[in-house]
Amino acid sequence: MARPSPTEVGDMPAPTEVGDIALLGTGTIGASWATYFLARGLSVTAWDPASDADARLRAFIDAAWPAMERLGLAEGADPARVRVTDEPEGAVEGALFVQENAPEDEALKRTLYRRIDAVLSPDAVLASSSSGLLISTLQEGLQNGARFVVGHPFNPPHLIPLVEVVGGRSTDPAAVEWALAFYNAHGKKAIRVEREVPGHIANRLQAALLREAFHLLLSGAASAADIDAAIAHGPGLRWAFMGPFLTMHLAGGEGGTRGALEHFGPGLESWWADLGTPRLDEDAIETLSRAAGEMLDGHSIPALEAERDSRLLALLAALEKPMAPAGRS
């Protein structure tokens, strides 16, 4: 059965017709989302329970705005088009799109959802930035739960394009279609997660890599600096523009994936059998933390974040025309 056109699903407006965004939670992720939406020419109404939320949000936007200017601002982009409300109901009332960024706490999110459920527009779509919680659990028992999806970004959302979209058991498929169309219409690279899995897609892939990286360090196979260098100066360069499937396909030359697996498959299976399963007990956490601290070499976290963002901007500029498979919607 063909999927409906994003502009024809239900009675929702076309994604490009939405001019105002509601944000719940203005911590690191929420503030980054606010910056991005403002740079795309949208208005933002935000709520956060912290007493200094307004000042912190505006400071983040001001600091990040030069990066948005380098990336290119949409018509109407203005860092002043943001306001902060005292209550979450005031942020979401009348909004057609809500990006929720509350802490990764199921009970807290469900309490917040119950609080705003009665004032949400029946046409609104709420997307949670949750990195691992299942929307099926969060939406249970809500009158507007059919319009709830996960819209999981990667940090920092104002720079990294990826958004993972997945619906829950009660989600109207039209809401998933609309959310995908909304993000993509506003410059994101939104992908569909076909079924709910804890951690979605990218975090699960990251977790698999972290598991072996931690094992290599804890077992004495390599230092943290050399493990990081192995990724940053090796496969990480390819991963900036192609994923594991295309990488493997090209590794097979004219034989493609079949040729690669016939050649490398036995080795892969033997490596899989030897992968570690580290436990994050106190000793492991102390060892990992000490190793990371040694790598900092006196650099502060803000300085490293600034360097990360500067390099991301340069990388994004270099990758404006991605390879076809990686850029396909």
ROGU-195013 format. One record per residue (C-alpha): x, y, z; residue in three letters; residue number from 1. Coordinates in steps of 0.1 Angstrom, whole numbers. Example, Ala and Ser with C-alpha at 12.3 -4.5 7.8 and 13.67 -1.06 7.14 Angstrom:
<domars>
+-------+-------+-------+------+-----+
|    xx |    yy |    zz | type | seq |
+-------+-------+-------+------+-----+
|   123 |   -45 |    78 |  ALA |   1 |
|   137 |   -11 |    71 |  SER |   2 |
+-------+-------+-------+------+-----+
</domars>
This chain:
<domars>
+-------+-------+-------+------+-----+
|    xx |    yy |    zz | type | seq |
+-------+-------+-------+------+-----+
|     0 |     0 |     0 |  MET |   1 |
|    14 |    34 |   -10 |  ALA |   2 |
|    22 |    58 |    18 |  ARG |   3 |
|     1 |    90 |    16 |  PRO |   4 |
|    16 |   123 |     5 |  SER |   5 |
|    29 |   143 |    35 |  PRO |   6 |
|     7 |   172 |    26 |  THR |   7 |
|   -24 |   150 |    24 |  GLU |   8 |
|   -24 |   131 |    57 |  VAL |   9 |
|   -54 |   136 |    79 |  GLY |  10 |
|   -63 |   172 |    85 |  ASP |  11 |
|   -28 |   184 |    93 |  MET |  12 |
|   -15 |   214 |    76 |  PRO |  13 |
|    14 |   211 |    51 |  ALA |  14 |
|    47 |   210 |    71 |  PRO |  15 |
|    59 |   242 |    53 |  THR |  16 |
|    29 |   261 |    66 |  GLU |  17 |
|    40 |   258 |   103 |  VAL |  18 |
|    55 |   290 |   114 |  GLY |  19 |
|    55 |   286 |   152 |  ASP |  20 |
|    72 |   259 |   172 |  ILE |  21 |
|    66 |   250 |   209 |  ALA |  22 |
|    95 |   237 |   229 |  LEU |  23 |
|    93 |   219 |   262 |  LEU |  24 |
|   126 |   219 |   280 |  GLY |  25 |
|   155 |   243 |   272 |  THR |  26 |
|   185 |   224 |   284 |  GLY |  27 |
|   214 |   216 |   260 |  THR |  28 |
|   192 |   198 |   235 |  ILE |  29 |
|   162 |   221 |   238 |  GLY |  30 |
|   183 |   253 |   234 |  ALA |  31 |
|   200 |   238 |   204 |  SER |  32 |
|   167 |   230 |   188 |  TRP |  33 |
|   154 |   265 |   195 |  ALA |  34 |
|   185 |   279 |   178 |  THR |  35 |
|   179 |   257 |   148 |  TYR |  36 |
|   142 |   265 |   144 |  PHE |  37 |
|   149 |   303 |   147 |  LEU |  38 |
|   176 |   300 |   120 |  ALA |  39 |
|   150 |   283 |    98 |  ARG |  40 |
|   128 |   314 |   100 |  GLY |  41 |
|   103 |   300 |   126 |  LEU |  42 |
|    91 |   315 |   159 |  SER |  43 |
|    97 |   296 |   191 |  VAL |  44 |
|    76 |   295 |   223 |  THR |  45 |
|    95 |   276 |   250 |  ALA |  46 |
|    90 |   264 |   286 |  TRP |  47 |
|   115 |   251 |   311 |  ASP |  48 |
|   110 |   248 |   349 |  PRO |  49 |
|   143 |   263 |   357 |  ALA |  50 |
|   141 |   299 |   372 |  SER |  51 |
|   169 |   312 |   348 |  ASP |  52 |
|   156 |   294 |   317 |  ALA |  53 |
|   149 |   326 |   298 |  ASP |  54 |
|   184 |   340 |   303 |  ALA |  55 |
|   202 |   307 |   297 |  ARG |  56 |
|   182 |   301 |   265 |  LEU |  57 |
|   189 |   335 |   250 |  ARG |  58 |
|   226 |   332 |   259 |  ALA |  59 |
|   229 |   299 |   241 |  PHE |  60 |
|   211 |   313 |   210 |  ILE |  61 |
|   234 |   343 |   209 |  ASP |  62 |
|   265 |   322 |   213 |  ALA |  63 |
|   254 |   297 |   185 |  ALA |  64 |
|   240 |   323 |   161 |  TRP |  65 |
|   273 |   330 |   143 |  PRO |  66 |
|   275 |   293 |   134 |  ALA |  67 |
|   239 |   295 |   120 |  MET |  68 |
|   250 |   325 |    99 |  GLU |  69 |
|   278 |   305 |    85 |  ARG |  70 |
|   255 |   277 |    75 |  LEU |  71 |
|   230 |   301 |    60 |  GLY |  72 |
|   199 |   316 |    75 |  LEU |  73 |
|   164 |   311 |    61 |  ALA |  74 |
|   141 |   341 |    53 |  GLU |  75 |
|   128 |   356 |    85 |  GLY |  76 |
|   155 |   341 |   107 |  ALA |  77 |
|   158 |   362 |   138 |  ASP |  78 |
|   172 |   352 |   172 |  PRO |  79 |
|   147 |   375 |   189 |  ALA |  80 |
|   117 |   355 |   177 |  ARG |  81 |
|   117 |   334 |   209 |  VAL |  82 |
|    96 |   338 |   241 |  ARG |  83 |
|    96 |   318 |   273 |  VAL |  84 |
|    64 |   310 |   291 |  THR |  85 |
|    59 |   302 |   328 |  ASP |  86 |
|    38 |   271 |   322 |  GLU |  87 |
|    40 |   243 |   297 |  PRO |  88 |
|     4 |   247 |   288 |  GLU |  89 |
|    11 |   282 |   276 |  GLY |  90 |
|    39 |   270 |   253 |  ALA |  91 |
|    19 |   243 |   235 |  VAL |  92 |
|   -16 |   259 |   233 |  GLU |  93 |
|   -24 |   265 |   197 |  GLY |  94 |
|     9 |   250 |   184 |  ALA |  95 |
|     9 |   226 |   155 |  LEU |  96 |
|    43 |   212 |   163 |  PHE |  97 |
|    58 |   205 |   197 |  VAL |  98 |
|    94 |   194 |   203 |  GLN |  99 |
|    97 |   179 |   238 |  GLU | 100 |
|   132 |   178 |   254 |  ASN | 101 |
|   125 |   169 |   290 |  ALA | 102 |
|   151 |   148 |   309 |  PRO | 103 |
|   153 |   111 |   300 |  GLU | 104 |
|   130 |   101 |   328 |  ASP | 105 |
|    98 |    81 |   319 |  GLU | 106 |
|    78 |    92 |   349 |  ALA | 107 |
|    87 |   128 |   344 |  LEU | 108 |
|    78 |   128 |   307 |  LYS | 109 |
|    45 |   110 |   314 |  ARG | 110 |
|    36 |   136 |   340 |  THR | 111 |
|    44 |   164 |   316 |  LEU | 112 |
|    24 |   148 |   288 |  TYR | 113 |
|    -7 |   144 |   310 |  ARG | 114 |
|    -4 |   180 |   320 |  ARG | 115 |
|    -4 |   193 |   284 |  ILE | 116 |
|   -27 |   167 |   268 |  ASP | 117 |
|   -59 |   186 |   274 |  ALA | 118 |
|   -47 |   218 |   258 |  VAL | 119 |
|   -29 |   203 |   228 |  LEU | 120 |
|   -45 |   211 |   194 |  SER | 121 |
|   -61 |   179 |   179 |  PRO | 122 |
|   -40 |   187 |   148 |  ASP | 123 |
|    -7 |   190 |   166 |  ALA | 124 |
|    22 |   166 |   164 |  VAL | 125 |
|    44 |   162 |   194 |  LEU | 126 |
|    79 |   148 |   189 |  ALA | 127 |
|   100 |   137 |   218 |  SER | 128 |
|   138 |   141 |   217 |  SER | 129 |
|   141 |   110 |   238 |  SER | 130 |
|   173 |    91 |   230 |  SER | 131 |
|   161 |    57 |   242 |  GLY | 132 |
|   126 |    57 |   257 |  LEU | 133 |
|    97 |    41 |   238 |  LEU | 134 |
|    70 |    64 |   227 |  ILE | 135 |
|    45 |    36 |   231 |  SER | 136 |
|    50 |    37 |   269 |  THR | 137 |
|    50 |    75 |   270 |  LEU | 138 |
|    18 |    80 |   250 |  GLN | 139 |
|    -3 |    54 |   268 |  GLU | 140 |
|   -37 |    67 |   280 |  GLY | 141 |
|   -34 |   102 |   264 |  LEU | 142 |
|   -63 |   116 |   244 |  GLN | 143 |
|   -39 |   130 |   218 |  ASN | 144 |
|   -14 |   101 |   220 |  GLY | 145 |
|   -20 |    92 |   184 |  ALA | 146 |
|    -1 |   124 |   174 |  ARG | 147 |
|    29 |   116 |   195 |  PHE | 148 |
|    62 |   104 |   179 |  VAL | 149 |
|    99 |   103 |   187 |  VAL | 150 |
|   119 |   129 |   169 |  GLY | 151 |
|   154 |   121 |   182 |  HIS | 152 |
|   182 |   145 |   172 |  PRO | 153 |
|   219 |   142 |   175 |  PHE | 154 |
|   238 |   166 |   197 |  ASN | 155 |
|   241 |   194 |   188 |  PRO | 156 |
|   208 |   196 |   169 |  PRO | 157 |
|   215 |   230 |   155 |  HIS | 158 |
|   245 |   216 |   136 |  LEU | 159 |
|   240 |   178 |   130 |  ILE | 160 |
|   212 |   171 |   105 |  PRO | 161 |
|   201 |   136 |   117 |  LEU | 162 |
|   166 |   131 |   132 |  VAL | 163 |
|   153 |    96 |   139 |  GLU | 164 |
|   115 |    94 |   137 |  VAL | 165 |
|    94 |    65 |   151 |  VAL | 166 |
|    58 |    61 |   162 |  GLY | 167 |
|    44 |    40 |   189 |  GLY | 168 |
|    16 |    14 |   191 |  ARG | 169 |
|   -10 |    41 |   193 |  SER | 170 |
|     6 |    66 |   168 |  THR | 171 |
|   -14 |    75 |   137 |  ASP | 172 |
|     9 |    66 |   108 |  PRO | 173 |
|    -1 |   100 |    93 |  ALA | 174 |
|    17 |   117 |   122 |  ALA | 175 |
|    49 |    98 |   115 |  VAL | 176 |
|    47 |   108 |    78 |  GLU | 177 |
|    40 |   144 |    87 |  TRP | 178 |
|    69 |   146 |   112 |  ALA | 179 |
|    93 |   131 |    86 |  LEU | 180 |
|    81 |   157 |    60 |  ALA | 181 |
|    83 |   185 |    86 |  PHE | 182 |
|   119 |   179 |    95 |  TYR | 183 |
|   130 |   173 |    60 |  ASN | 184 |
|   112 |   204 |    48 |  ALA | 185 |
|   132 |   225 |    73 |  HIS | 186 |
|   166 |   212 |    64 |  GLY | 187 |
|   170 |   181 |    86 |  LYS | 188 |
|   179 |   146 |    74 |  LYS | 189 |
|   150 |   127 |    90 |  ALA | 190 |
|   150 |    89 |    88 |  ILE | 191 |
|   123 |    64 |    96 |  ARG | 192 |
|   127 |    38 |   123 |  VAL | 193 |
|   103 |    11 |   112 |  GLU | 194 |
|    97 |    -4 |   146 |  ARG | 195 |
|   105 |     7 |   182 |  GLU | 196 |
|   138 |    -5 |   196 |  VAL | 197 |
|   155 |     9 |   227 |  PRO | 198 |
|   180 |    35 |   216 |  GLY | 199 |
|   166 |    37 |   181 |  HIS | 200 |
|   193 |    33 |   153 |  ILE | 201 |
|   223 |    55 |   157 |  ALA | 202 |
|   226 |    52 |   195 |  ASN | 203 |
|   225 |    14 |   192 |  ARG | 204 |
|   253 |    16 |   166 |  LEU | 205 |
|   272 |    40 |   189 |  GLN | 206 |
|   266 |    16 |   218 |  ALA | 207 |
|   281 |   -13 |   199 |  ALA | 208 |
|   312 |     7 |   191 |  LEU | 209 |
|   316 |    20 |   227 |  LEU | 210 |
|   313 |   -15 |   241 |  ARG | 211 |
|   343 |   -27 |   221 |  GLU | 212 |
|   362 |     6 |   227 |  ALA | 213 |
|   357 |     2 |   264 |  PHE | 214 |
|   367 |   -35 |   262 |  HIS | 215 |
|   399 |   -27 |   243 |  LEU | 216 |
|   409 |     0 |   269 |  LEU | 217 |
|   400 |   -21 |   300 |  LEU | 218 |
|   417 |   -52 |   287 |  SER | 219 |
|   449 |   -32 |   280 |  GLY | 220 |
|   448 |   -36 |   242 |  ALA | 221 |
|   452 |     1 |   235 |  ALA | 222 |
|   451 |    35 |   251 |  SER | 223 |
|   421 |    58 |   249 |  ALA | 224 |
|   440 |    82 |   227 |  ALA | 225 |
|   449 |    55 |   202 |  ASP | 226 |
|   414 |    40 |   202 |  ILE | 227 |
|   400 |    75 |   194 |  ASP | 228 |
|   427 |    80 |   168 |  ALA | 229 |
|   418 |    47 |   152 |  ALA | 230 |
|   383 |    60 |   145 |  ILE | 231 |
|   390 |    96 |   138 |  ALA | 232 |
|   418 |    90 |   114 |  HIS | 233 |
|   404 |    58 |    99 |  GLY | 234 |
|   368 |    46 |    94 |  PRO | 235 |
|   354 |    78 |   108 |  GLY | 236 |
|   366 |    97 |    77 |  LEU | 237 |
|   345 |    74 |    55 |  ARG | 238 |
|   316 |    74 |    80 |  TRP | 239 |
|   312 |   112 |    75 |  ALA | 240 |
|   296 |   104 |    41 |  PHE | 241 |
|   288 |    67 |    39 |  MET | 242 |
|   274 |    41 |    63 |  GLY | 243 |
|   284 |     5 |    70 |  PRO | 244 |
|   264 |   -10 |    42 |  PHE | 245 |
|   278 |    11 |    14 |  LEU | 246 |
|   313 |     8 |    30 |  THR | 247 |
|   310 |   -29 |    28 |  MET | 248 |
|   296 |   -29 |    -7 |  HIS | 249 |
|   326 |    -8 |   -19 |  LEU | 250 |
|   350 |   -31 |    -1 |  ALA | 251 |
|   339 |   -59 |   -24 |  GLY | 252 |
|   350 |   -41 |   -55 |  GLY | 253 |
|   331 |   -53 |   -86 |  GLU | 254 |
|   317 |   -81 |   -64 |  GLY | 255 |
|   299 |   -57 |   -42 |  GLY | 256 |
|   285 |   -68 |    -9 |  THR | 257 |
|   284 |  -105 |   -19 |  ARG | 258 |
|   321 |  -104 |   -29 |  GLY | 259 |
|   331 |   -86 |     4 |  ALA | 260 |
|   312 |  -110 |    26 |  LEU | 261 |
|   325 |  -141 |     8 |  GLU | 262 |
|   360 |  -127 |    13 |  HIS | 263 |
|   358 |  -110 |    48 |  PHE | 264 |
|   328 |  -130 |    63 |  GLY | 265 |
|   348 |  -157 |    81 |  PRO | 266 |
|   371 |  -131 |    96 |  GLY | 267 |
|   341 |  -109 |   107 |  LEU | 268 |
|   325 |  -139 |   124 |  GLU | 269 |
|   357 |  -147 |   143 |  SER | 270 |
|   360 |  -111 |   154 |  TRP | 271 |
|   324 |  -110 |   165 |  TRP | 272 |
|   330 |  -141 |   187 |  ALA | 273 |
|   360 |  -123 |   203 |  ASP | 274 |
|   342 |   -90 |   210 |  LEU | 275 |
|   342 |   -80 |   247 |  GLY | 276 |
|   313 |   -75 |   271 |  THR | 277 |
|   327 |   -50 |   297 |  PRO | 278 |
|   307 |   -43 |   329 |  ARG | 279 |
|   305 |    -7 |   339 |  LEU | 280 |
|   313 |   -13 |   376 |  ASP | 281 |
|   330 |    14 |   397 |  GLU | 282 |
|   365 |     2 |   388 |  ASP | 283 |
|   357 |     4 |   351 |  ALA | 284 |
|   341 |    38 |   354 |  ILE | 285 |
|   371 |    51 |   373 |  GLU | 286 |
|   395 |    37 |   347 |  THR | 287 |
|   375 |    51 |   318 |  LEU | 288 |
|   371 |    85 |   334 |  SER | 289 |
|   409 |    87 |   342 |  ARG | 290 |
|   418 |    78 |   306 |  ALA | 291 |
|   394 |   104 |   292 |  ALA | 292 |
|   408 |   130 |   316 |  GLY | 293 |
|   444 |   123 |   305 |  GLU | 294 |
|   434 |   129 |   269 |  MET | 295 |
|   420 |   164 |   277 |  LEU | 296 |
|   456 |   176 |   283 |  ASP | 297 |
|   444 |   207 |   301 |  GLY | 298 |
|   417 |   217 |   276 |  HIS | 299 |
|   384 |   228 |   290 |  SER | 300 |
|   351 |   212 |   280 |  ILE | 301 |
|   338 |   246 |   265 |  PRO | 302 |
|   370 |   249 |   244 |  ALA | 303 |
|   367 |   213 |   231 |  LEU | 304 |
|   330 |   219 |   223 |  GLU | 305 |
|   339 |   251 |   204 |  ALA | 306 |
|   365 |   232 |   184 |  GLU | 307 |
|   340 |   204 |   177 |  ARG | 308 |
|   315 |   228 |   164 |  ASP | 309 |
|   340 |   246 |   143 |  SER | 310 |
|   351 |   213 |   127 |  ARG | 311 |
|   315 |   203 |   122 |  LEU | 312 |
|   308 |   235 |   103 |  LEU | 313 |
|   338 |   228 |    80 |  ALA | 314 |
|   327 |   192 |    75 |  LEU | 315 |
|   291 |   202 |    67 |  LEU | 316 |
|   304 |   227 |    42 |  ALA | 317 |
|   325 |   200 |    25 |  ALA | 318 |
|   296 |   176 |    24 |  LEU | 319 |
|   269 |   199 |     9 |  GLU | 320 |
|   265 |   174 |   -20 |  LYS | 321 |
|   264 |   140 |    -3 |  PRO | 322 |
|   268 |   107 |   -22 |  MET | 323 |
|   234 |    96 |   -36 |  ALA | 324 |
|   227 |    66 |   -13 |  PRO | 325 |
|   235 |    87 |    18 |  ALA | 326 |
|   214 |   116 |     7 |  GLY | 327 |
|   184 |    96 |    -5 |  ARG | 328 |
|   152 |   104 |    15 |  SER | 329 |
+-------+-------+-------+------+-----+
</domars>
